[in-house]
Amino acid sequence: MASDSARAANGHFDELRGTSAPGSSAGLTPAWTQFFGALHSQGATDLNQRALSLRQPTNADDNADEAAQQRPWPLSLFPLLIEPDDWQQIEAGVRQRMRLLERVVEDVYGAQELLQRALLPPALVHGHPGYLRAMHGVLPAGGTHLHIAAFDLARGPDGRWVLLAQRCQAPAGFGRLPENRRALSQQLSEALQALQVQLVAPTYRALLENLQRLSPAGAASHVALLTPGPFNENYFEHASLARYLGLTLVEGSDLIVRDEQLYLKTLTGLVQVHALLTMVEDEYLDPLELRADSTLGVAGLLQAMRAGNVLLANAPGSALLESPALSAYLPALAHHLLGEELQLPSPATWWCGERSAMQQAWDALRHGAVLPTYPDALADAGFASRNGQRVAEQDIALWAGRIQRRGEHYTVQTHVPSSHMPSWPSDGTSAQIVARPVTLRVYAVADGPHSWRVLPGGVAQLSGAAADLAGSDDGGNADVWVLAHGDVGNSEPLTPLTPHETTGALAQRKPFVKRRAAENLFWLGRNTERASNAACLARLTLRCLYAEQPASAPLLAWLDKMALANSLVLHGMAPLPQGRSAFERSLISSLTGSQGATSVGYHLRAVRLAAAAVRERLSPQQWQMIVRSEEQLSAHDANHDPAHGQSAHQALQLLQQISDQLAAMTNAQTQRVGCDDGWRLLDAGRLLERQAFLANALLYGLQTGSLHYSDGLSAVLALVDKQPPMNAPDGQGPALAGVIKLLVLDRSNPRSLGCIADALRAQLTELAGSESSQLGALVSDLPDPTQWDFTRLCESRPDGSAHGHYFALSELLLQCSDAAIQVSAQINARYFSATTQTQPSMGQP
């Protein structure tokens, strides 16, 4: 199937056949022959099925890990195969480049001899926005600036690899490798074993152990990974990498600097962080000394680093190494600093800030690419692609004029036609292999002082089949298999890595929960319950309004009071039954939460916002349920005609679907309760909302008198059990005493106030660490079900009304409602407010 397809275009190297000769009749390379032979594929249908499977979550087991996430990047079914001899050339060249870049960054932030000897132009150092003057003279903890870097390579038509660019700030793709390898190991296990593919796990472990070794606390160091947060395009990758390395995933708001030391804010105090793997660009790391408008970093972080109390990987200030103009000076720098020739050449490069290079750059424009010397330098020219663009003939004069005016902003580089690799489209409808332009991104990591190793693999960045430049965003990526001559040892571990620890260290290690994550989990539980209550109350109200037997006046008064109290309708309208038509319209139109009422849609959006902030702790299924529920309500609102509104029947169907999804969400949440204090807080938030909602529903039932009627009692039971109401004639429905026993006193009923109070006490006891002093402060306001007396709660005293007043029951319901508010405020004050309390490091999470 592969022998007659997927031919590279003329002038491009053909990875499948190992040649760039146009129209060559060469067969597949030995490696690709072995790959396809080991697939045991049954043809296009089988490959389509495998490709479609790659689009599923990488880890379908909800209980496998809190951070299991759906892979958001497209992954090609076929990997890029690198022969051992080719890899030897790449590995040696990348390690040399790391040694060279480390020497350069040491000099520009130290003696600056390269500037004094005119080996580097000052404009590429001091004129680069990535040069951080605050870092001049700073020796990073451990003495290493570059702990990780990415290098983009392309194979030219002659089959030789050329190094195109380097990325030293938050290199993208590093977190994709374990996920890509895990996914392909499930689809291509036979080929993976047959080809003797080198393992990537040892390199990740080397990075982790070196960070601990070089950080201030040594092997006991607490290492965290700093991410910009869930709204960053690479957040999934950051979460995946943190999970794989066993690091704490943190955002800037999770951290604080005190006394020149970096701390993580947890529920139980401040925990010191000794090393930080940063996936945030340098300029955003510290709003005190860098960008003042940054919300991604930590105030005082650079001072903590200067004091030697925290290791940052990479050390801030490496952004200037990413300038493509630096490639023009690296050959001479290699001679001066290393006494060596560059083993991996770069494309011919001209920085147009030098007059002597400008004429040569103009001559190369027709066959070259224009790149920005500084970040965003070409934004005013309508050019944003990181890989440059070949200049069309009609634009030569235009670009020459721009270079003449602002030459320092432009770098011209010879265009290298990228090789083409075989790819199987992931749409599930393909019938043949296609050739795709590809660039290779590889990674080097520090494994000791001034020592680096190259990860045997990488990310193959694909472009569309017709594209001339690889590395664009339209083609996804492929795994990279580096082949070995002999046995590669044990199979690739698919579980997260952890540093080697003694049994005693493991026994002493205590879990902790980030304060921000705990607060968002608390509100995730509360908002999920609020949304569920709102959906159920809206369904109940519509069913009662359209019941075959007309609702009693007290029931209508109760529905009106409940709808207003829970903001399902707008305030100011006539009460039921007089304003029934307006009430119904307001209830239905407000479901999306867009009419000023905090109805179902409002709470679903709050659920999604809270969930997004703790996305790494949710399974793919949990996240998808949340997204689907909100999108379903939004789509329903967008599709109906505003002039005619929605019918009650349509609204009931929608509410039923959303209620089912919310029940599934709640079930998924309760399965995680007890895992740690974050999930206990989620359950506590859910129980507090349930307690307040039920207590108010019963209290309003007493105030309106609806609990003295069969339809009112049935409605309360339906609201709690999430079932449609069963209207029955008076005298044939449930009795008030029975409802009190079931919904207040029955501690075996999970929907009763007694059972809710017991569950809250249990969760708060665990949350408080079982310390009596802390426990008393949290639960003293919770009514104690052991003190509730059935006879007293059923007593009615005359008050002039037809049914008398249930003073004891009303007092208890008020206590339950008020307790929910008070306990919530105490949780917020105790766990989510700022604290100066510190604790010793708890080690690796």
C-alpha positions in Angstrom: 0.0 0.0 0.0 2.9 2.4 0.8 5.2 1.5 -2.1 3.2 3.3 -4.8 2.0 6.3 -2.8 3.2 9.1 -0.5 5.9 10.3 -2.9 7.6 13.5 -1.9 7.4 16.5 -4.2 10.4 17.4 -6.4 13.2 19.1 -4.5 12.2 17.5 -1.2 13.8 14.6 0.6 11.5 11.5 0.7 11.6 10.0 4.3 9.8 6.9 3.1 12.3 6.0 0.4 15.4 7.8 1.7 16.0 9.8 -1.5 15.2 13.1 -3.1 15.7 12.0 -6.7 12.6 13.1 -8.7 10.7 10.1 -10.1 12.9 7.7 -8.3 11.9 4.0 -8.4 13.7 3.3 -5.1 11.8 1.1 -2.7 11.0 1.8 1.0 13.9 2.2 3.4 14.6 -0.9 5.6 13.1 0.9 8.6 9.8 1.7 6.9 9.6 -1.7 5.3 9.9 -3.2 8.8 7.4 -0.7 10.2 4.7 -1.6 7.7 5.5 -5.3 7.9 4.9 -5.2 11.7 1.6 -3.4 11.4 -0.4 -6.5 10.4 -2.8 -4.0 8.9 -6.0 -5.3 7.2 -6.0 -2.3 4.8 -7.5 1.2 4.8 -10.5 0.3 7.0 -8.2 -0.9 9.8 -5.9 2.1 9.5 -8.9 4.5 9.5 -10.1 2.8 12.7 -6.8 3.2 14.4 -6.5 6.8 13.3 -10.0 7.5 14.7 -9.0 5.9 18.0 -6.2 8.4 18.4 -8.8 11.1 18.6 -10.2 9.6 21.8 -8.9 10.6 25.3 -5.4 9.2 25.9 -6.5 7.7 29.2 -10.0 6.5 29.4 -9.8 5.3 33.0 -11.4 7.9 35.2 -9.5 6.6 38.3 -6.1 6.4 36.6 -5.1 9.9 37.6 -6.7 13.2 38.6 -5.0 15.0 35.7 -6.1 12.6 33.0 -7.1 14.8 30.1 -8.2 14.6 26.6 -5.4 15.2 24.1 -6.2 18.5 22.4 -3.6 18.3 19.7 -4.0 16.1 16.5 -1.7 13.2 16.4 -0.7 11.4 13.2 -1.0 7.6 13.1 2.4 7.1 11.5 5.6 8.2 13.4 8.7 9.8 11.9 11.4 7.1 11.9 15.0 8.2 12.6 17.8 5.8 11.7 20.5 5.3 14.3 23.2 6.9 12.2 21.1 10.0 11.5 20.3 10.2 15.2 24.0 10.1 16.1 24.5 13.2 14.0 21.5 15.0 15.5 22.4 14.1 19.0 26.0 15.2 18.7 25.1 18.5 17.0 22.3 19.4 19.5 24.5 18.7 22.5 27.2 20.9 21.0 24.6 23.6 20.4 23.5 23.4 24.1 27.1 23.8 25.3 27.5 26.8 23.0 24.3 28.5 24.0 25.0 28.1 27.7 28.4 29.7 27.2 26.8 32.6 25.3 24.1 33.3 27.9 26.7 33.0 30.7 28.8 35.7 29.0 26.0 38.2 28.2 24.8 38.1 31.8 28.4 38.1 33.1 31.6 39.4 31.8 30.2 40.4 28.3 33.5 39.6 26.6 31.7 38.7 23.4 30.4 42.2 23.2 33.7 43.7 23.9 35.4 41.6 21.2 32.6 42.5 18.7 31.7 38.8 18.3 28.1 39.8 19.0 26.4 43.1 18.0 25.1 45.0 21.1 21.7 45.4 19.3 21.2 41.6 19.5 21.8 41.6 23.2 20.9 44.9 24.9 18.5 45.8 22.1 16.6 42.5 22.4 13.4 42.8 24.5 14.3 39.4 26.0 17.5 40.7 27.6 16.7 41.1 31.3 18.9 43.7 32.9 17.7 42.5 36.3 19.5 39.2 35.7 22.9 40.7 34.9 25.5 39.4 37.3 23.1 36.7 38.7 24.5 33.2 39.1 21.5 30.8 39.0 21.2 28.1 41.7 23.2 25.2 40.6 25.2 27.3 38.2 23.2 26.3 35.1 21.1 28.7 33.0 19.6 26.3 30.4 18.0 23.2 31.8 15.8 22.5 28.8 15.7 23.7 25.2 14.0 22.7 22.0 15.6 22.7 18.5 13.8 22.7 15.2 15.5 20.8 12.4 14.8 20.0 8.8 16.3 17.5 6.4 17.4 19.2 3.2 17.2 17.7 -0.3 20.7 16.2 0.2 19.5 14.2 3.2 21.5 16.2 5.7 19.9 17.7 8.8 19.9 21.5 9.3 19.2 23.2 12.6 16.6 26.0 11.9 15.9 27.5 15.3 16.1 27.1 19.0 13.5 27.7 21.7 14.7 28.3 25.3 11.5 29.8 26.8 8.7 27.4 27.7 9.5 25.1 24.8 6.2 23.7 23.5 5.8 20.0 22.8 7.9 18.6 25.7 4.8 17.5 27.5 3.3 15.9 24.4 5.9 13.2 24.0 4.8 10.8 26.8 1.2 11.2 25.7 2.0 10.6 22.0 4.1 7.6 22.9 1.4 6.2 25.1 -1.3 6.7 22.5 0.8 5.1 19.7 1.8 2.2 21.9 -1.9 1.2 22.1 -2.4 1.4 18.3 1.0 0.3 17.0 2.4 -2.0 19.7 3.7 -4.6 17.3 5.7 -2.0 15.3 7.0 -0.3 18.4 8.4 -3.5 19.7 9.7 -4.8 16.4 11.7 -1.6 15.5 13.7 -1.4 18.8 12.6 2.2 19.5 14.7 4.1 22.1 13.0 4.9 25.4 12.2 8.5 26.4 11.5 8.0 30.1 15.2 7.9 31.2 15.7 11.4 29.8 12.6 12.8 31.7 13.9 11.1 34.9 17.3 12.7 34.4 15.8 16.1 34.1 13.7 15.7 37.3 16.6 14.3 39.3 19.0 17.0 38.1 16.5 19.7 39.1 16.4 18.2 42.6 20.1 17.8 42.8 20.9 21.4 41.8 18.1 23.0 43.8 18.7 24.5 47.3 17.2 21.6 49.3 18.8 18.8 47.2 17.0 15.5 47.0 14.3 16.7 49.4 13.4 19.6 47.1 9.8 20.4 46.2 9.6 21.0 42.5 6.6 22.6 40.8 5.7 23.4 37.2 4.5 27.0 36.5 1.8 27.3 33.8 0.0 30.4 32.5 -3.3 28.6 33.3 -6.2 26.8 31.7 -6.7 29.5 29.0 -3.3 29.0 27.5 -3.2 26.9 24.3 -0.6 24.6 25.8 -2.3 24.1 29.2 -3.1 20.4 28.5 0.5 19.8 27.7 1.6 21.5 30.9 -0.8 19.4 32.9 0.3 16.2 31.2 4.0 17.0 31.8 3.4 17.8 35.5 1.5 14.6 35.9 4.2 12.6 34.2 7.1 14.1 36.2 5.1 14.0 39.4 5.3 17.8 39.9 2.9 20.2 41.4 1.1 22.1 38.7 0.8 25.8 39.8 -0.2 29.1 38.5 1.2 32.4 39.6 -1.7 33.0 42.0 -0.8 29.8 43.8 2.6 31.1 44.8 3.9 33.8 47.1 7.3 35.1 48.0 8.1 35.7 51.7 11.5 36.6 53.1 13.1 35.9 49.7 11.7 32.4 49.7 9.0 30.9 47.4 5.9 29.3 48.8 2.9 27.4 47.6 -0.4 28.5 49.2 -2.1 25.4 50.5 -5.2 24.7 52.7 -2.9 24.1 55.7 -0.5 26.9 55.2 2.5 27.8 53.1 4.7 25.1 51.7 8.2 26.0 50.3 9.0 25.5 46.7 12.7 25.0 45.9 12.6 24.5 42.1 10.3 25.8 39.4 10.0 24.5 35.9 8.6 27.5 34.1 6.3 27.3 31.2 5.6 31.1 31.4 7.6 33.4 29.2 10.3 35.3 31.0 8.8 38.8 30.8 5.7 37.7 32.8 7.5 36.0 35.6 7.8 38.9 38.1 5.5 41.9 37.9 7.7 43.8 40.3 10.8 43.8 38.1 9.5 42.8 34.7 6.1 43.5 33.2 4.0 45.3 35.8 0.8 44.2 34.1 1.6 40.5 34.4 -0.9 38.3 36.3 1.0 35.1 35.4 4.0 35.5 37.6 4.9 36.0 41.2 5.9 39.3 42.8 9.5 39.0 44.2 10.4 35.8 42.3 13.6 37.2 40.8 14.7 38.4 44.2 14.1 34.9 45.6 16.2 33.5 42.8 19.0 36.0 43.3 19.1 35.0 47.0 19.7 31.4 45.9 16.5 30.1 47.5 14.8 28.9 44.3 16.0 27.3 41.1 14.3 28.5 37.9 14.5 26.3 34.9 15.3 27.9 32.7 16.9 30.9 34.3 15.1 34.0 33.1 16.8 35.9 30.3 17.3 33.2 27.6 14.8 34.7 25.2 17.5 36.6 23.2 19.0 33.2 22.2 15.9 32.5 20.1 16.6 35.4 17.7 17.2 33.9 14.2 19.8 36.6 13.7 22.0 34.8 16.2 22.5 32.0 13.7 24.7 34.4 11.6 27.2 34.6 14.5 27.2 31.1 15.9 29.9 29.6 13.7 32.4 32.2 14.9 31.2 31.9 18.4 31.7 28.1 18.3 35.3 28.7 17.2 35.9 31.2 19.9 34.1 29.6 22.9 34.5 25.9 22.1 37.3 25.7 19.5 35.0 23.6 17.3 33.1 23.7 14.0 29.3 23.5 14.2 28.3 19.9 13.7 24.8 20.8 12.7 24.8 23.8 10.3 22.2 26.5 10.3 20.8 27.9 7.0 22.8 30.8 5.6 21.6 33.8 7.7 22.0 37.6 7.3 21.1 40.1 10.0 20.1 43.2 8.2 21.1 45.4 11.1 24.7 45.2 9.6 25.2 47.2 6.4 27.8 44.7 5.2 25.1 42.0 5.3 22.3 44.0 3.9 23.3 43.7 0.2 23.7 39.9 0.5 20.3 39.7 2.2 18.7 41.5 -0.7 20.3 39.1 -3.1 19.0 36.2 -1.1 15.4 37.5 -0.9 14.2 35.6 -4.0 15.2 32.3 -2.5 15.0 33.0 1.2 12.6 33.7 4.0 12.2 36.9 6.1 12.1 36.4 9.8 11.7 38.8 12.7 14.9 39.6 14.6 12.9 40.4 17.7 9.5 39.0 18.8 6.7 40.7 16.9 9.1 42.8 15.0 7.3 42.1 11.7 3.8 42.5 13.1 3.5 45.9 11.4 4.4 44.2 8.1 1.4 41.9 8.3 3.7 38.9 9.0 3.3 36.6 12.0 4.6 33.2 11.1 7.5 32.0 13.3 9.0 30.1 10.4 9.1 33.0 8.0 7.7 33.1 4.5 9.3 33.0 1.1 9.2 36.3 -0.6 7.2 36.4 -3.8 8.8 38.0 -6.8 6.4 40.9 -6.9 7.1 41.7 -3.2 10.9 41.9 -3.6 11.0 45.6 -3.9 8.5 46.1 -1.0 10.6 44.0 1.4 13.8 45.6 0.2 12.4 49.0 1.1 11.4 47.8 4.6 14.8 46.4 5.2 16.4 49.6 4.0 14.3 51.6 6.6 14.5 49.3 9.6 17.1 46.7 8.8 17.7 45.7 12.5 14.2 44.3 12.7 14.7 41.8 9.8 16.7 38.7 9.3 16.9 36.9 6.0 17.6 33.2 5.9 18.1 30.7 3.1 15.0 28.6 2.7 15.5 24.9 3.3 12.9 22.7 1.5 11.7 20.3 4.3 11.5 16.6 3.8 8.2 14.8 3.3 7.0 11.9 5.5 4.2 9.4 5.1 1.0 10.3 6.9 -2.4 8.6 7.3 -5.2 11.3 7.5 -7.2 11.2 10.8 -10.6 11.9 9.3 -11.5 8.2 9.0 -12.3 8.4 5.3 -8.9 8.0 3.7 -7.9 5.3 1.3 -4.2 6.0 0.9 -1.1 7.3 2.5 -0.1 10.9 1.7 3.2 12.8 1.9 3.4 15.7 4.3 6.1 18.3 4.9 7.8 17.8 8.2 10.2 19.5 10.6 11.7 17.8 13.6 11.6 19.3 17.1 14.1 17.6 19.5 14.8 18.5 23.1 18.0 18.7 25.2 17.8 18.6 29.0 20.4 19.1 31.7 21.5 16.0 33.5 24.3 17.5 35.6 26.3 20.7 35.9 27.1 21.9 32.4 26.1 18.5 31.0 23.1 17.8 28.7 21.5 14.8 27.1 19.3 14.8 24.0 15.9 13.1 24.4 15.8 10.2 21.9 12.6 11.3 20.2 10.7 14.5 19.7 7.7 16.0 17.9 7.4 15.9 14.2 5.5 19.0 13.1 3.5 18.5 10.0 2.1 20.9 7.5 -0.7 20.5 4.9 0.1 18.3 2.0 0.4 21.3 -0.4 2.4 23.5 1.9 6.0 24.4 1.2 6.9 25.2 4.7 6.8 22.7 7.6 5.9 23.5 11.1 2.7 25.4 10.5 -0.3 24.7 12.7 -2.6 23.1 10.2 -1.1 19.6 10.1 -0.8 18.5 13.7 2.2 16.4 14.8 3.6 12.9 14.8 5.6 11.0 17.3 9.3 10.5 16.6 10.8 7.0 16.9 14.6 6.9 17.2 15.7 3.5 16.3 18.6 1.6 18.0 21.0 -1.0 16.6 20.5 -3.3 19.6 18.2 -4.0 22.5 16.7 -0.9 24.1 16.0 -2.6 27.4 12.7 -2.6 29.3 9.5 -1.4 27.7 8.5 2.2 28.0 6.8 3.0 31.4 3.4 4.4 30.9 2.9 5.5 34.5 4.0 8.9 35.9 7.6 9.2 36.9 8.7 9.8 40.5 12.1 10.4 41.9 13.7 7.5 43.8 12.7 7.6 47.4 13.3 5.5 50.5 10.4 3.8 52.2 10.8 6.2 55.1 10.5 9.2 52.9 7.4 7.8 51.2 5.8 7.2 54.6 6.6 10.7 55.8 5.3 12.4 52.7 2.0 14.2 53.3 -0.4 15.3 50.6 -1.4 18.9 50.3 -4.0 20.8 48.2 -3.5 24.1 46.6 -5.6 26.8 48.1 -6.8 28.1 44.7 -7.7 24.6 43.6 -9.6 23.9 46.8 -11.6 27.1 46.5 -12.6 26.3 43.0 -13.5 22.7 43.9 -15.7 24.1 46.8 -17.5 26.3 44.3 -17.7 23.6 41.7 -19.7 21.5 44.2 -21.9 24.5 45.2 -22.6 25.6 41.7 -23.3 22.0 40.5 -25.9 21.6 43.3 -27.3 25.1 42.6 -27.7 24.2 38.9 -29.3 20.9 39.7 -31.7 22.5 42.2 -32.7 25.3 39.7 -33.3 22.8 36.9 -35.5 20.6 39.2 -37.4 23.5 40.6 -38.1 24.9 37.0 -39.3 21.5 35.9 -41.5 21.1 38.9 -43.0 24.5 38.5 -43.9 24.0 34.8 -45.4 20.5 35.5 -47.5 22.0 38.3 -48.7 24.8 36.1 -49.8 22.3 33.4 -51.0 19.5 35.7 -54.3 17.8 34.8 -55.6 18.8 38.3 -55.2 22.5 39.0 -52.7 23.4 41.7 -54.0 24.7 45.0 -53.6 28.4 45.8 -51.0 27.6 48.6 -49.0 25.5 46.2 -49.0 28.3 43.6 -47.9 30.7 46.4 -45.0 28.3 47.3 -43.9 28.0 43.7 -43.9 31.7 43.3 -41.9 32.2 46.5 -39.4 29.5 45.6 -38.9 30.8 42.1 -38.2 34.3 43.3 -36.0 33.1 46.1 -33.9 31.1 43.7 -33.9 33.9 41.0 -35.7 31.7 38.4 -37.9 34.7 37.4 -37.5 38.4 37.4 -38.6 40.3 40.4 -41.5 42.8 40.2 -44.1 40.8 38.3 -47.5 39.9 39.6 -47.6 36.8 41.8 -49.2 33.5 40.9 -52.0 32.8 39.9 -52.8 36.4 38.7 -49.7 36.8 36.7 -49.4 33.2 35.5 -48.7 34.0 31.8 -46.0 36.6 32.5 -44.6 34.3 35.2 -44.3 31.3 32.8 -42.7 33.5 30.1 -40.2 34.9 32.5 -39.4 31.4 33.8 -38.7 29.9 30.4 -36.9 32.9 28.9 -34.6 33.1 31.9 -33.4 29.5 31.8 -30.2 30.5 30.0 -29.4 33.1 32.6 -29.3 35.9 30.0 -32.4 37.8 31.1 -31.0 39.1 34.4 -32.2 36.1 36.5 -29.6 33.7 37.9 -31.3 30.6 36.6 -30.0 27.3 35.2 -27.8 28.7 32.5 -26.1 31.2 35.0 -25.2 28.3 37.3 -24.0 26.1 34.5 -21.6 28.9 33.4 -20.4 29.2 37.0 -19.8 25.4 37.0 -17.7 25.6 33.8 -15.6 28.5 35.1 -14.9 26.7 38.4 -14.1 23.5 36.5 -11.8 25.2 34.1 -9.7 26.4 37.0 -9.1 22.8 38.2 -9.3 21.1 34.8 -6.2 19.0 35.5 -8.1 17.4 38.4 -11.0 16.3 36.3 -11.3 13.3 34.1 -12.1 13.8 30.4 -15.6 12.5 31.0 -16.3 15.0 33.8 -15.1 17.9 31.7 -17.1 16.9 28.7 -20.3 16.5 30.7 -19.9 20.1 32.0 -19.2 21.5 28.5 -22.0 19.6 26.9 -24.6 20.8 29.5 -23.8 24.4 29.0 -23.5 24.1 25.2 -26.8 22.3 25.0 -28.6 25.1 26.8 -26.9 27.8 24.7 -27.7 26.0 21.5 -31.3 25.5 22.5 -31.6 29.3 23.3 -29.9 30.2 19.9 -32.2 28.0 17.9 -35.6 29.1 19.2 -37.5 32.1 17.7 -37.5 35.0 20.2 -40.7 36.3 18.7 -42.6 33.2 19.7 -40.4 32.0 22.6 -40.2 28.4 23.8 -43.1 26.2 24.6 -43.4 24.7 28.0 -43.0 21.2 26.4 -39.7 22.2 24.8 -38.5 23.7 28.1 -39.4 20.5 30.0 -37.5 18.4 27.5 -34.5 20.5 27.8 -34.6 20.6 31.6 -35.0 16.8 31.8 -31.8 16.4 29.7 -29.9 18.9 31.8 -31.1 17.3 35.0 -29.9 13.9 33.9 -26.4 15.4 33.0 -26.2 17.2 36.3 -27.1 14.0 38.1 -24.2 12.3 36.3 -21.9 15.2 37.2 -22.8 14.9 40.9 -22.3 11.1 40.8 -18.8 11.6 39.2 -17.9 14.1 41.9 -19.0 12.0 44.8 -16.9 9.2 43.6 -13.8 11.3 44.3 -14.8 12.4 47.8 -12.2 11.4 50.3 -9.3 11.5 47.9 -8.0 14.7 49.5 -9.2 17.9 51.2 -10.0 19.5 47.9 -12.6 16.9 47.1 -13.9 17.0 50.7 -14.5 20.7 50.2 -16.3 20.0 47.0 -18.6 17.6 48.8 -19.0 20.1 51.7 -20.0 22.8 49.2 -22.6 20.5 47.6 -24.0 19.5 51.0 -24.3 23.1 52.2 -26.3 24.1 49.1 -28.5 21.0 49.5 -29.1 21.8 53.2 -30.0 25.4 52.5 -32.3 24.6 49.6 -34.2 21.9 51.4 -34.6 23.9 54.6 -35.9 26.9 52.7 -38.3 24.7 50.6 -39.8 23.3 53.8 -39.8 26.7 55.5 -41.6 28.4 52.6 -44.0 25.4 52.6 -45.0 26.2 56.2 -45.2 30.0 55.6 -47.5 29.6 52.5 -49.5 26.7 54.0 -48.7 24.5 51.0 -47.4 21.7 53.3 -50.9 21.3 54.7 -52.2 20.2 51.2 -51.6 17.0 49.4 -50.3 18.7 46.2 -48.0 20.8 48.3 -46.5 17.8 50.1 -46.2 15.9 46.9 -44.4 18.8 45.3 -41.8 19.0 48.1 -41.2 15.3 47.8 -40.9 15.6 44.0 -38.4 18.4 44.4 -36.2 16.4 46.7 -36.4 13.1 44.9 -36.1 14.8 41.5 -39.3 13.1 40.4 -42.4 14.6 38.7 -45.2 15.6 41.2 -48.0 13.2 41.9 -51.1 15.3 42.6 -53.6 13.5 44.8 -56.9 14.6 46.3 -56.8 15.9 49.9 -56.8 13.1 52.4 -55.2 10.6 49.9 -51.7 12.1 49.7 -48.7 12.1 52.0 -49.2 13.5 55.6 -47.1 16.3 57.0 -45.8 14.1 59.8 -44.6 11.6 57.3 -42.8 14.2 55.3 -41.1 15.6 58.5 -39.9 12.1 59.4 -38.7 11.4 55.8 -37.1 14.8 54.9 -35.9 15.9 58.3 -35.3 13.1 60.7 -34.6 10.0 58.6 -30.8 9.9 58.7 -30.7 6.9 56.3 -32.2 9.1 53.6 -29.4 11.0 51.8 -31.9 13.7 51.0 -33.0 14.4 54.5 -31.7 17.3 56.7 -30.5 14.8 59.3 -28.4 12.8 56.8 -27.0 16.0 55.2 -26.0 17.3 58.7 -24.3 14.0 59.5 -22.4 14.0 56.1 -21.3 17.6 56.6 -20.0 16.8 60.1 -18.1 13.9 58.7 -16.5 15.9 55.9 -15.6 18.8 58.1 -14.1 16.5 60.7 -11.8 15.0 58.1 -11.1 18.5 56.7 -10.1 19.9 60.1 -7.6 17.1 60.6 -9.7 15.6 63.5 -8.4 18.2 65.9 -11.1 19.1 68.4 -10.2 22.8 68.5 -10.5 23.2 64.8 -13.6 21.0 64.6 -15.5 23.0 67.1 -15.0 26.2 65.2 -16.3 24.7 62.0 -19.3 22.7 63.0 -20.6 24.4 66.1 -23.2 26.2 64.0 -24.5 23.0 62.5 -27.7 21.7 64.2 -27.2 18.3 65.8 -29.6 15.7 64.4 -29.3 13.6 67.6 -31.1 16.4 69.5 -34.1 16.6 67.2 -37.4 15.3 68.6 -40.1 14.0 66.3 -43.0 14.8 68.6 -41.8 18.4 69.2 -41.3 19.0 65.6 -44.8 17.9 64.8 -46.4 20.1 67.4 -48.6 22.9 66.1 -49.6 25.9 68.2 -52.6 28.1 67.4 -51.7 31.4 65.7 -55.0 32.4 64.1 -54.4 30.4 60.9 -56.3 27.4 59.8 -53.4 25.0 60.6 -51.5 26.7 63.4 -47.8 27.4 63.5 -45.0 24.8 63.8 -42.6 26.8 66.0 -40.1 24.1 66.7 -39.9 22.9 63.1 -39.7 26.5 61.8 -36.9 27.3 64.2 -35.0 24.2 63.1 -35.4 25.0 59.4 -34.1 28.6 60.0 -31.1 27.2 61.9 -30.3 24.8 59.1 -30.6 27.6 56.5 -28.5 30.1 58.5 -25.9 27.4 59.4 -25.2 26.8 55.7 -24.4 30.5 55.3 -22.3 30.7 58.5 -20.3 27.5 57.8 -19.6 28.6 54.3 -18.2 31.9 55.6 -16.1 30.1 58.1 -14.6 27.8 55.4 -13.8 30.8 53.3 -12.1 32.6 56.2 -10.2 29.6 57.4 -9.0 28.1 54.1 -9.3 30.6 51.3 -8.2 33.9 52.9 -4.5 35.0 52.9 -2.4 33.5 55.6 1.2 34.0 56.8 1.4 30.5 58.3 4.3 28.5 56.9 5.1 24.8 57.1 8.2 22.8 56.2 8.3 21.3 52.8 6.2 18.2 52.4 8.4 16.9 49.6 7.3 15.8 46.1 3.5 15.8 45.8 
